[in-house]
C-alpha cells in the first residue's frame, strides 16, 4: 500500500474505532498493512482491488481463546 493510502486508513481507524489505533506498513508486503493499538498487534488489513471499479479493504483479526479468559 502507498503511504497516502496508509495515512487515510490510519485516520479512518483512529476516528471510527480508537484514537490509539495505528495502521503500519507491513514488511515485505505491498498489498496489506498491520493494525495495532499501541504495541499490541490486532490484525492485518488487506487491499482488495480485484474489481477495478470497487476498491475495498478487509480487516482480519484473530481472537485467541486464551485472550478471552482475561475478560
N, C-alpha and C positions, 0 to 999 in steps of 0.2 A: 504494500500500500504506500501511496505517496505521502510525504509529510503533511500536505494540506488536508488530505483525507483523514489522516490520523488526528489532526487538530480538531476537525469537525466532529469526529466520533468521540473524542475525549470530551469535548464541550457538551455533546448530547448526553453522554453517560453521567457527567457531573450534574447537569441541570435536571435530568429526568430521574436519576436514582440516588446518587450520593456525591456530595462535593469532594469526597476523599478518593473517589474512583479515578483511575488513570488508565488510558489506552496507550500501550507501548509497542514499538516496533518489535517484531519477532525475529530473533536471529536466524539468518539464512532462509527466510521465507518472505515472499513478496505478496502472497495472496491472503495473508492473515495477520492478526495482531493479538497481543495478550492484554487481558484486563486484570487490574489489581485494585485492591483497597489497601493503601499504604504499601507494605511489603508482602501482603498476603495475595497470592495468586488466586484469581477467581475462575478464569476460563479463557477460552480462545474465541476470537471474533473473526469470522470468515467472510470474505468478499465473494458475493455471488453475482457474476456478470454473464451468466450463460445466455440470457436473453438480452440482446443489445439495448432494448428499449426499457428494461426493467431492472436496474441495478438495485441490489439489496444486500443486507448484511445479516449473518446468522451468528448469534452468540450461543456458545456451548459451554455449559457449566456442570461439572460432575460434583455430586454431593456424596461424600463418603459416609457410611453408616456410623463410623467412629465419631464423626463430627456431630451427629445427631444426639449422641449421648451427653453432650455438654449443654443441651438446651432442654 
